[in-house]
Amino acid sequence: MNNHQESTFHPLGNFFKPSLGLVKTKFKEIVKWAKIEFLSSFIFIQRPHLIFVFYIRQS
């Protein structure tokens, strides 16, 4: 097969691409949320006084 011919499964790739894009986007959002939740809980458990000082400085 040369570069000018499309494979048999080429139309299937076009069919699945939009759905995969949405799945990847949602997965990235979930991963970011999970990292933020983990880090905030970890910092709060290890050093609660740092959170308190940070909260006072923001006010």
mmCIF file as Biopython writes it, N, C-alpha, C and O atoms, coordinates in Angstrom:
data_model
#
loop_
_atom_site.group_PDB
_atom_site.id
_atom_site.type_symbol
_atom_site.label_atom_id
_atom_site.label_alt_id
_atom_site.label_comp_id
_atom_site.label_asym_id
_atom_site.label_entity_id
_atom_site.label_seq_id
_atom_site.pdbx_PDB_ins_code
_atom_site.Cartn_x
_atom_site.Cartn_y
_atom_site.Cartn_z
_atom_site.occupancy
_atom_site.B_iso_or_equiv
_atom_site.auth_seq_id
_atom_site.auth_asym_id
_atom_site.pdbx_PDB_model_num
ATOM 1   N N  . MET A ? 1  ? 0.856   -1.181 0.000  1.0 0.0 1  A 1 
ATOM 2   C CA . MET A ? 1  ? 0.000   0.000  0.000  1.0 0.0 1  A 1 
ATOM 3   C C  . MET A ? 1  ? 0.901   1.243  0.000  1.0 0.0 1  A 1 
ATOM 4   O O  . MET A ? 1  ? 1.819   1.344  0.814  1.0 0.0 1  A 1 
ATOM 5   N N  . ASN A ? 2  ? 0.643   2.169  -0.894 1.0 0.0 2  A 1 
ATOM 6   C CA . ASN A ? 2  ? 1.441   3.388  -0.915 1.0 0.0 2  A 1 
ATOM 7   C C  . ASN A ? 2  ? 0.759   4.476  -0.073 1.0 0.0 2  A 1 
ATOM 8   O O  . ASN A ? 2  ? -0.297  4.238  0.513  1.0 0.0 2  A 1 
ATOM 9   N N  . ASN A ? 3  ? 1.348   5.634  -0.017 1.0 0.0 3  A 1 
ATOM 10  C CA . ASN A ? 3  ? 0.848   6.710  0.836  1.0 0.0 3  A 1 
ATOM 11  C C  . ASN A ? 3  ? -0.479  7.301  0.374  1.0 0.0 3  A 1 
ATOM 12  O O  . ASN A ? 3  ? -1.160  7.963  1.156  1.0 0.0 3  A 1 
ATOM 13  N N  . HIS A ? 4  ? -0.853  7.079  -0.862 1.0 0.0 4  A 1 
ATOM 14  C CA . HIS A ? 4  ? -2.073  7.681  -1.388 1.0 0.0 4  A 1 
ATOM 15  C C  . HIS A ? 4  ? -3.315  6.834  -1.139 1.0 0.0 4  A 1 
ATOM 16  O O  . HIS A ? 4  ? -4.434  7.291  -1.370 1.0 0.0 4  A 1 
ATOM 17  N N  . GLN A ? 5  ? -3.125  5.618  -0.675 1.0 0.0 5  A 1 
ATOM 18  C CA . GLN A ? 5  ? -4.261  4.743  -0.403 1.0 0.0 5  A 1 
ATOM 19  C C  . GLN A ? 5  ? -4.609  4.792  1.079  1.0 0.0 5  A 1 
ATOM 20  O O  . GLN A ? 5  ? -3.725  4.871  1.932  1.0 0.0 5  A 1 
ATOM 21  N N  . GLU A ? 6  ? -5.891  4.744  1.372  1.0 0.0 6  A 1 
ATOM 22  C CA . GLU A ? 6  ? -6.327  4.696  2.761  1.0 0.0 6  A 1 
ATOM 23  C C  . GLU A ? 6  ? -6.595  3.252  3.141  1.0 0.0 6  A 1 
ATOM 24  O O  . GLU A ? 6  ? -7.024  2.454  2.307  1.0 0.0 6  A 1 
ATOM 25  N N  . SER A ? 7  ? -6.347  2.920  4.373  1.0 0.0 7  A 1 
ATOM 26  C CA . SER A ? 7  ? -6.590  1.553  4.810  1.0 0.0 7  A 1 
ATOM 27  C C  . SER A ? 7  ? -8.087  1.306  4.961  1.0 0.0 7  A 1 
ATOM 28  O O  . SER A ? 7  ? -8.889  2.238  4.899  1.0 0.0 7  A 1 
ATOM 29  N N  . THR A ? 8  ? -8.447  0.065  5.156  1.0 0.0 8  A 1 
ATOM 30  C CA . THR A ? 8  ? -9.853  -0.316 5.305  1.0 0.0 8  A 1 
ATOM 31  C C  . THR A ? 8  ? -10.459 0.293  6.561  1.0 0.0 8  A 1 
ATOM 32  O O  . THR A ? 8  ? -11.643 0.630  6.571  1.0 0.0 8  A 1 
ATOM 33  N N  . PHE A ? 9  ? -9.675  0.439  7.613  1.0 0.0 9  A 1 
ATOM 34  C CA . PHE A ? 9  ? -10.182 0.900  8.907  1.0 0.0 9  A 1 
ATOM 35  C C  . PHE A ? 9  ? -10.119 2.417  9.073  1.0 0.0 9  A 1 
ATOM 36  O O  . PHE A ? 9  ? -10.418 2.929  10.152 1.0 0.0 9  A 1 
ATOM 37  N N  . HIS A ? 10 ? -9.743  3.129  8.044  1.0 0.0 10 A 1 
ATOM 38  C CA . HIS A ? 10 ? -9.643  4.591  8.134  1.0 0.0 10 A 1 
ATOM 39  C C  . HIS A ? 10 ? -10.959 5.255  8.548  1.0 0.0 10 A 1 
ATOM 40  O O  . HIS A ? 10 ? -10.931 6.138  9.405  1.0 0.0 10 A 1 
ATOM 41  N N  . PRO A ? 11 ? -12.116 4.872  7.979  1.0 0.0 11 A 1 
ATOM 42  C CA . PRO A ? 11 ? -13.375 5.507  8.419  1.0 0.0 11 A 1 
ATOM 43  C C  . PRO A ? 11 ? -13.702 5.236  9.883  1.0 0.0 11 A 1 
ATOM 44  O O  . PRO A ? 11 ? -14.318 6.072  10.543 1.0 0.0 11 A 1 
ATOM 45  N N  . LEU A ? 12 ? -13.297 4.078  10.397 1.0 0.0 12 A 1 
ATOM 46  C CA . LEU A ? 12 ? -13.545 3.784  11.813 1.0 0.0 12 A 1 
ATOM 47  C C  . LEU A ? 12 ? -12.751 4.727  12.709 1.0 0.0 12 A 1 
ATOM 48  O O  . LEU A ? 12 ? -13.236 5.143  13.761 1.0 0.0 12 A 1 
ATOM 49  N N  . GLY A ? 13 ? -11.542 5.061  12.296 1.0 0.0 13 A 1 
ATOM 50  C CA . GLY A ? 13 ? -10.740 6.001  13.080 1.0 0.0 13 A 1 
ATOM 51  C C  . GLY A ? 13 ? -11.406 7.357  13.167 1.0 0.0 13 A 1 
ATOM 52  O O  . GLY A ? 13 ? -11.387 7.987  14.225 1.0 0.0 13 A 1 
ATOM 53  N N  . ASN A ? 14 ? -11.991 7.817  12.080 1.0 0.0 14 A 1 
ATOM 54  C CA . ASN A ? 14 ? -12.700 9.096  12.093 1.0 0.0 14 A 1 
ATOM 55  C C  . ASN A ? 14 ? -13.945 9.036  12.962 1.0 0.0 14 A 1 
ATOM 56  O O  . ASN A ? 14 ? -14.347 10.044 13.544 1.0 0.0 14 A 1 
ATOM 57  N N  . PHE A ? 15 ? -14.553 7.872  13.052 1.0 0.0 15 A 1 
ATOM 58  C CA . PHE A ? 15 ? -15.756 7.718  13.858 1.0 0.0 15 A 1 
ATOM 59  C C  . PHE A ? 15 ? -15.441 7.782  15.352 1.0 0.0 15 A 1 
ATOM 60  O O  . PHE A ? 15 ? -16.216 8.352  16.120 1.0 0.0 15 A 1 
ATOM 61  N N  . PHE A ? 16 ? -14.324 7.210  15.771 1.0 0.0 16 A 1 
ATOM 62  C CA . PHE A ? 16 ? -14.003 7.131  17.196 1.0 0.0 16 A 1 
ATOM 63  C C  . PHE A ? 16 ? -13.275 8.358  17.734 1.0 0.0 16 A 1 
ATOM 64  O O  . PHE A ? 16 ? -13.264 8.562  18.948 1.0 0.0 16 A 1 
ATOM 65  N N  . LYS A ? 17 ? -12.677 9.168  16.898 1.0 0.0 17 A 1 
ATOM 66  C CA . LYS A ? 17 ? -11.867 10.290 17.379 1.0 0.0 17 A 1 
ATOM 67  C C  . LYS A ? 17 ? -12.634 11.289 18.246 1.0 0.0 17 A 1 
ATOM 68  O O  . LYS A ? 17 ? -12.113 11.663 19.297 1.0 0.0 17 A 1 
ATOM 69  N N  . PRO A ? 18 ? -13.827 11.744 17.883 1.0 0.0 18 A 1 
ATOM 70  C CA . PRO A ? 18 ? -14.521 12.715 18.744 1.0 0.0 18 A 1 
ATOM 71  C C  . PRO A ? 18 ? -14.841 12.166 20.130 1.0 0.0 18 A 1 
ATOM 72  O O  . PRO A ? 18 ? -14.718 12.883 21.123 1.0 0.0 18 A 1 
ATOM 73  N N  . SER A ? 19 ? -15.248 10.904 20.205 1.0 0.0 19 A 1 
ATOM 74  C CA . SER A ? 19 ? -15.576 10.335 21.512 1.0 0.0 19 A 1 
ATOM 75  C C  . SER A ? 19 ? -14.326 10.169 22.358 1.0 0.0 19 A 1 
ATOM 76  O O  . SER A ? 19 ? -14.376 10.371 23.571 1.0 0.0 19 A 1 
ATOM 77  N N  . LEU A ? 20 ? -13.217 9.810  21.752 1.0 0.0 20 A 1 
ATOM 78  C CA . LEU A ? 20 ? -11.979 9.672  22.515 1.0 0.0 20 A 1 
ATOM 79  C C  . LEU A ? 20 ? -11.505 11.022 23.032 1.0 0.0 20 A 1 
ATOM 80  O O  . LEU A ? 20 ? -10.938 11.102 24.122 1.0 0.0 20 A 1 
ATOM 81  N N  . GLY A ? 21 ? -11.727 12.073 22.270 1.0 0.0 21 A 1 
ATOM 82  C CA . GLY A ? 21 ? -11.348 13.406 22.727 1.0 0.0 21 A 1 
ATOM 83  C C  . GLY A ? 21 ? -12.086 13.797 23.990 1.0 0.0 21 A 1 
ATOM 84  O O  . GLY A ? 21 ? -11.490 14.358 24.909 1.0 0.0 21 A 1 
ATOM 85  N N  . LEU A ? 22 ? -13.372 13.509 24.048 1.0 0.0 22 A 1 
ATOM 86  C CA . LEU A ? 22 ? -14.151 13.820 25.251 1.0 0.0 22 A 1 
ATOM 87  C C  . LEU A ? 22 ? -13.698 12.993 26.439 1.0 0.0 22 A 1 
ATOM 88  O O  . LEU A ? 22 ? -13.613 13.501 27.557 1.0 0.0 22 A 1 
ATOM 89  N N  . VAL A ? 23 ? -13.409 11.726 26.205 1.0 0.0 23 A 1 
ATOM 90  C CA . VAL A ? 23 ? -12.958 10.854 27.292 1.0 0.0 23 A 1 
ATOM 91  C C  . VAL A ? 23 ? -11.626 11.345 27.841 1.0 0.0 23 A 1 
ATOM 92  O O  . VAL A ? 23 ? -11.433 11.389 29.056 1.0 0.0 23 A 1 
ATOM 93  N N  . LYS A ? 24 ? -10.708 11.712 26.958 1.0 0.0 24 A 1 
ATOM 94  C CA . LYS A ? 24 ? -9.402  12.200 27.406 1.0 0.0 24 A 1 
ATOM 95  C C  . LYS A ? 24 ? -9.545  13.486 28.206 1.0 0.0 24 A 1 
ATOM 96  O O  . LYS A ? 24 ? -8.859  13.662 29.213 1.0 0.0 24 A 1 
ATOM 97  N N  . THR A ? 25 ? -10.420 14.382 27.779 1.0 0.0 25 A 1 
ATOM 98  C CA . THR A ? 25 ? -10.619 15.641 28.489 1.0 0.0 25 A 1 
ATOM 99  C C  . THR A ? 25 ? -11.158 15.394 29.887 1.0 0.0 25 A 1 
ATOM 100 O O  . THR A ? 25 ? -10.654 15.961 30.856 1.0 0.0 25 A 1 
ATOM 101 N N  . LYS A ? 26 ? -12.177 14.553 29.999 1.0 0.0 26 A 1 
ATOM 102 C CA . LYS A ? 26 ? -12.744 14.250 31.313 1.0 0.0 26 A 1 
ATOM 103 C C  . LYS A ? 26 ? -11.727 13.556 32.198 1.0 0.0 26 A 1 
ATOM 104 O O  . LYS A ? 26 ? -11.662 13.831 33.396 1.0 0.0 26 A 1 
ATOM 105 N N  . PHE A ? 27 ? -10.927 12.656 31.627 1.0 0.0 27 A 1 
ATOM 106 C CA . PHE A ? 27 ? -9.919  11.954 32.407 1.0 0.0 27 A 1 
ATOM 107 C C  . PHE A ? 27 ? -8.891  12.935 32.963 1.0 0.0 27 A 1 
ATOM 108 O O  . PHE A ? 27 ? -8.483  12.817 34.119 1.0 0.0 27 A 1 
ATOM 109 N N  . LYS A ? 28 ? -8.472  13.899 32.150 1.0 0.0 28 A 1 
ATOM 110 C CA . LYS A ? 28 ? -7.508  14.892 32.620 1.0 0.0 28 A 1 
ATOM 111 C C  . LYS A ? 28 ? -8.097  15.729 33.745 1.0 0.0 28 A 1 
ATOM 112 O O  . LYS A ? 28 ? -7.398  16.043 34.709 1.0 0.0 28 A 1 
ATOM 113 N N  . GLU A ? 29 ? -9.380  16.100 33.637 1.0 0.0 29 A 1 
ATOM 114 C CA . GLU A ? 29 ? -10.023 16.874 34.700 1.0 0.0 29 A 1 
ATOM 115 C C  . GLU A ? 29 ? -10.082 16.076 35.992 1.0 0.0 29 A 1 
ATOM 116 O O  . GLU A ? 29 ? -9.823  16.615 37.068 1.0 0.0 29 A 1 
ATOM 117 N N  . ILE A ? 30 ? -10.419 14.801 35.898 1.0 0.0 30 A 1 
ATOM 118 C CA . ILE A ? 30 ? -10.510 13.953 37.086 1.0 0.0 30 A 1 
ATOM 119 C C  . ILE A ? 30 ? -9.140  13.791 37.729 1.0 0.0 30 A 1 
ATOM 120 O O  . ILE A ? 30 ? -9.022  13.836 38.953 1.0 0.0 30 A 1 
ATOM 121 N N  . VAL A ? 31 ? -8.102  13.602 36.912 1.0 0.0 31 A 1 
ATOM 122 C CA . VAL A ? 31 ? -6.754  13.436 37.448 1.0 0.0 31 A 1 
ATOM 123 C C  . VAL A ? 31 ? -6.306  14.706 38.163 1.0 0.0 31 A 1 
ATOM 124 O O  . VAL A ? 31 ? -5.733  14.631 39.250 1.0 0.0 31 A 1 
ATOM 125 N N  . LYS A ? 32 ? -6.559  15.876 37.564 1.0 0.0 32 A 1 
ATOM 126 C CA . LYS A ? 32 ? -6.181  17.133 38.211 1.0 0.0 32 A 1 
ATOM 127 C C  . LYS A ? 32 ? -6.911  17.307 39.529 1.0 0.0 32 A 1 
ATOM 128 O O  . LYS A ? 32 ? -6.306  17.720 40.519 1.0 0.0 32 A 1 
ATOM 129 N N  . TRP A ? 33 ? -8.209  16.998 39.560 1.0 0.0 33 A 1 
ATOM 130 C CA . TRP A ? 33 ? -8.997  17.127 40.775 1.0 0.0 33 A 1 
ATOM 131 C C  . TRP A ? 33 ? -8.470  16.181 41.844 1.0 0.0 33 A 1 
ATOM 132 O O  . TRP A ? 33 ? -8.367  16.558 43.011 1.0 0.0 33 A 1 
ATOM 133 N N  . ALA A ? 34 ? -8.134  14.946 41.452 1.0 0.0 34 A 1 
ATOM 134 C CA . ALA A ? 34 ? -7.633  13.967 42.408 1.0 0.0 34 A 1 
ATOM 135 C C  . ALA A ? 34 ? -6.295  14.415 42.983 1.0 0.0 34 A 1 
ATOM 136 O O  . ALA A ? 34 ? -6.051  14.246 44.178 1.0 0.0 34 A 1 
ATOM 137 N N  . LYS A ? 35 ? -5.425  14.983 42.151 1.0 0.0 35 A 1 
ATOM 138 C CA . LYS A ? 35 ? -4.130  15.456 42.648 1.0 0.0 35 A 1 
ATOM 139 C C  . LYS A ? 35 ? -4.325  16.597 43.632 1.0 0.0 35 A 1 
ATOM 140 O O  . LYS A ? 35 ? -3.669  16.633 44.673 1.0 0.0 35 A 1 
ATOM 141 N N  . ILE A ? 36 ? -5.211  17.522 43.321 1.0 0.0 36 A 1 
ATOM 142 C CA . ILE A ? 36 ? -5.461  18.652 44.219 1.0 0.0 36 A 1 
ATOM 143 C C  . ILE A ? 36 ? -6.030  18.168 45.543 1.0 0.0 36 A 1 
ATOM 144 O O  . ILE A ? 36 ? -5.604  18.623 46.604 1.0 0.0 36 A 1 
ATOM 145 N N  . GLU A ? 37 ? -6.991  17.249 45.491 1.0 0.0 37 A 1 
ATOM 146 C CA . GLU A ? 37 ? -7.585  16.715 46.709 1.0 0.0 37 A 1 
ATOM 147 C C  . GLU A ? 37 ? -6.540  15.995 47.548 1.0 0.0 37 A 1 
ATOM 148 O O  . GLU A ? 37 ? -6.492  16.175 48.764 1.0 0.0 37 A 1 
ATOM 149 N N  . PHE A ? 38 ? -5.706  15.185 46.914 1.0 0.0 38 A 1 
ATOM 150 C CA . PHE A ? 38 ? -4.693  14.438 47.650 1.0 0.0 38 A 1 
ATOM 151 C C  . PHE A ? 38 ? -3.690  15.377 48.293 1.0 0.0 38 A 1 
ATOM 152 O O  . PHE A ? 38 ? -3.354  15.224 49.467 1.0 0.0 38 A 1 
ATOM 153 N N  . LEU A ? 39 ? -3.214  16.343 47.535 1.0 0.0 39 A 1 
ATOM 154 C CA . LEU A ? 39 ? -2.209  17.256 48.072 1.0 0.0 39 A 1 
ATOM 155 C C  . LEU A ? 39 ? -2.772  18.111 49.196 1.0 0.0 39 A 1 
ATOM 156 O O  . LEU A ? 39 ? -2.093  18.337 50.198 1.0 0.0 39 A 1 
ATOM 157 N N  . SER A ? 40 ? -3.982  18.582 49.050 1.0 0.0 40 A 1 
ATOM 158 C CA . SER A ? 40 ? -4.550  19.422 50.099 1.0 0.0 40 A 1 
ATOM 159 C C  . SER A ? 40 ? -4.780  18.609 51.366 1.0 0.0 40 A 1 
ATOM 160 O O  . SER A ? 40 ? -4.539  19.108 52.465 1.0 0.0 40 A 1 
ATOM 161 N N  . SER A ? 41 ? -5.239  17.377 51.237 1.0 0.0 41 A 1 
ATOM 162 C CA . SER A ? 41 ? -5.455  16.560 52.427 1.0 0.0 41 A 1 
ATOM 163 C C  . SER A ? 41 ? -4.120  16.187 53.054 1.0 0.0 41 A 1 
ATOM 164 O O  . SER A ? 41 ? -4.003  16.159 54.279 1.0 0.0 41 A 1 
ATOM 165 N N  . PHE A ? 42 ? -3.106  15.896 52.233 1.0 0.0 42 A 1 
ATOM 166 C CA . PHE A ? 42 ? -1.797  15.518 52.750 1.0 0.0 42 A 1 
ATOM 167 C C  . PHE A ? 42 ? -1.156  16.687 53.498 1.0 0.0 42 A 1 
ATOM 168 O O  . PHE A ? 42 ? -0.611  16.496 54.585 1.0 0.0 42 A 1 
ATOM 169 N N  . ILE A ? 43 ? -1.215  17.879 52.937 1.0 0.0 43 A 1 
ATOM 170 C CA . ILE A ? 43 ? -0.635  19.048 53.597 1.0 0.0 43 A 1 
ATOM 171 C C  . ILE A ? 43 ? -1.384  19.351 54.886 1.0 0.0 43 A 1 
ATOM 172 O O  . ILE A ? 43 ? -0.769  19.691 55.896 1.0 0.0 43 A 1 
ATOM 173 N N  . PHE A ? 44 ? -2.683  19.232 54.859 1.0 0.0 44 A 1 
ATOM 174 C CA . PHE A ? 44 ? -3.467  19.529 56.049 1.0 0.0 44 A 1 
ATOM 175 C C  . PHE A ? 44 ? -3.156  18.551 57.175 1.0 0.0 44 A 1 
ATOM 176 O O  . PHE A ? 44 ? -3.116  18.940 58.342 1.0 0.0 44 A 1 
ATOM 177 N N  . ILE A ? 45 ? -2.936  17.286 56.834 1.0 0.0 45 A 1 
ATOM 178 C CA . ILE A ? 45 ? -2.619  16.288 57.860 1.0 0.0 45 A 1 
ATOM 179 C C  . ILE A ? 45 ? -1.215  16.519 58.404 1.0 0.0 45 A 1 
ATOM 180 O O  . ILE A ? 45 ? -1.003  16.430 59.614 1.0 0.0 45 A 1 
ATOM 181 N N  . GLN A ? 46 ? -0.265  16.809 57.545 1.0 0.0 46 A 1 
ATOM 182 C CA . GLN A ? 46 ? 1.125   16.931 57.969 1.0 0.0 46 A 1 
ATOM 183 C C  . GLN A ? 46 ? 1.420   18.266 58.660 1.0 0.0 46 A 1 
ATOM 184 O O  . GLN A ? 46 ? 2.138   18.299 59.659 1.0 0.0 46 A 1 
ATOM 185 N N  . ARG A ? 47 ? 0.873   19.359 58.138 1.0 0.0 47 A 1 
ATOM 186 C CA . ARG A ? 47 ? 1.209   20.683 58.659 1.0 0.0 47 A 1 
ATOM 187 C C  . ARG A ? 47 ? -0.037  21.569 58.730 1.0 0.0 47 A 1 
ATOM 188 O O  . ARG A ? 47 ? -0.201  22.465 57.902 1.0 0.0 47 A 1 
ATOM 189 N N  . PRO A ? 48 ? -0.903  21.331 59.694 1.0 0.0 48 A 1 
ATOM 190 C CA . PRO A ? 48 ? -2.127  22.144 59.757 1.0 0.0 48 A 1 
ATOM 191 C C  . PRO A ? 48 ? -1.855  23.612 60.066 1.0 0.0 48 A 1 
ATOM 192 O O  . PRO A ? 48 ? -2.644  24.477 59.686 1.0 0.0 48 A 1 
ATOM 193 N N  . HIS A ? 49 ? -0.740  23.906 60.756 1.0 0.0 49 A 1 
ATOM 194 C CA . HIS A ? 49 ? -0.448  25.304 61.086 1.0 0.0 49 A 1 
ATOM 195 C C  . HIS A ? 49 ? -0.110  26.126 59.837 1.0 0.0 49 A 1 
ATOM 196 O O  . HIS A ? 49 ? -0.351  27.333 59.819 1.0 0.0 49 A 1 
ATOM 197 N N  . LEU A ? 50 ? 0.443   25.497 58.794 1.0 0.0 50 A 1 
ATOM 198 C CA . LEU A ? 50 ? 0.739   26.227 57.558 1.0 0.0 50 A 1 
ATOM 199 C C  . LEU A ? 50 ? -0.539  26.685 56.866 1.0 0.0 50 A 1 
ATOM 200 O O  . LEU A ? 50 ? -0.595  27.785 56.317 1.0 0.0 50 A 1 
ATOM 201 N N  . ILE A ? 51 ? -1.553  25.847 56.895 1.0 0.0 51 A 1 
ATOM 202 C CA . ILE A ? 51 ? -2.839  26.217 56.292 1.0 0.0 51 A 1 
ATOM 203 C C  . ILE A ? 51 ? -3.430  27.400 57.054 1.0 0.0 51 A 1 
ATOM 204 O O  . ILE A ? 51 ? -3.975  28.324 56.449 1.0 0.0 51 A 1 
ATOM 205 N N  . PHE A ? 52 ? -3.321  27.370 58.359 1.0 0.0 52 A 1 
ATOM 206 C CA . PHE A ? 52 ? -3.875  28.434 59.190 1.0 0.0 52 A 1 
ATOM 207 C C  . PHE A ? 52 ? -3.159  29.758 58.903 1.0 0.0 52 A 1 
ATOM 208 O O  . PHE A ? 52 ? -3.811  30.794 58.771 1.0 0.0 52 A 1 
ATOM 209 N N  . VAL A ? 53 ? -1.844  29.733 58.806 1.0 0.0 53 A 1 
ATOM 210 C CA . VAL A ? 53 ? -1.069  30.945 58.520 1.0 0.0 53 A 1 
ATOM 211 C C  . VAL A ? 53 ? -1.414  31.461 57.122 1.0 0.0 53 A 1 
ATOM 212 O O  . VAL A ? 53 ? -1.566  32.667 56.930 1.0 0.0 53 A 1 
ATOM 213 N N  . PHE A ? 54 ? -1.535  30.576 56.162 1.0 0.0 54 A 1 
ATOM 214 C CA . PHE A ? 54 ? -1.888  30.972 54.803 1.0 0.0 54 A 1 
ATOM 215 C C  . PHE A ? 54 ? -3.268  31.617 54.769 1.0 0.0 54 A 1 
ATOM 216 O O  . PHE A ? 54 ? -3.475  32.599 54.055 1.0 0.0 54 A 1 
ATOM 217 N N  . TYR A ? 55 ? -4.205  31.079 55.526 1.0 0.0 55 A 1 
ATOM 218 C CA . TYR A ? 55 ? -5.560  31.619 55.570 1.0 0.0 55 A 1 
ATOM 219 C C  . TYR A ? 55 ? -5.558  33.019 56.186 1.0 0.0 55 A 1 
ATOM 220 O O  . TYR A ? 55 ? -6.276  33.899 55.711 1.0 0.0 55 A 1 
ATOM 221 N N  . ILE A ? 56 ? -4.778  33.234 57.215 1.0 0.0 56 A 1 
ATOM 222 C CA . ILE A ? 56 ? -4.710  34.553 57.860 1.0 0.0 56 A 1 
ATOM 223 C C  . ILE A ? 56 ? -4.100  35.579 56.903 1.0 0.0 56 A 1 
ATOM 224 O O  . ILE A ? 56 ? -4.583  36.709 56.834 1.0 0.0 56 A 1 
ATOM 225 N N  . ARG A ? 57 ? -3.060  35.213 56.171 1.0 0.0 57 A 1 
ATOM 226 C CA . ARG A ? 57 ? -2.402  36.151 55.256 1.0 0.0 57 A 1 
ATOM 227 C C  . ARG A ? 57 ? -3.312  36.562 54.110 1.0 0.0 57 A 1 
ATOM 228 O O  . ARG A ? 57 ? -3.195  37.679 53.607 1.0 0.0 57 A 1 
ATOM 229 N N  . GLN A ? 58 ? -4.209  35.693 53.689 1.0 0.0 58 A 1 
ATOM 230 C CA . GLN A ? 58 ? -5.119  36.034 52.606 1.0 0.0 58 A 1 
ATOM 231 C C  . GLN A ? 58 ? -6.175  37.027 53.054 1.0 0.0 58 A 1 
ATOM 232 O O  . GLN A ? 58 ? -6.641  37.820 52.236 1.0 0.0 58 A 1 
ATOM 233 N N  . SER A ? 59 ? -6.563  37.017 54.298 1.0 0.0 59 A 1 
ATOM 234 C CA . SER A ? 59 ? -7.647  37.885 54.782 1.0 0.0 59 A 1 
ATOM 235 C C  . SER A ? 59 ? -7.257  39.337 54.807 1.0 0.0 59 A 1 
ATOM 236 O O  . SER A ? 59 ? -8.063  40.186 55.189 1.0 0.0 59 A 1 
#
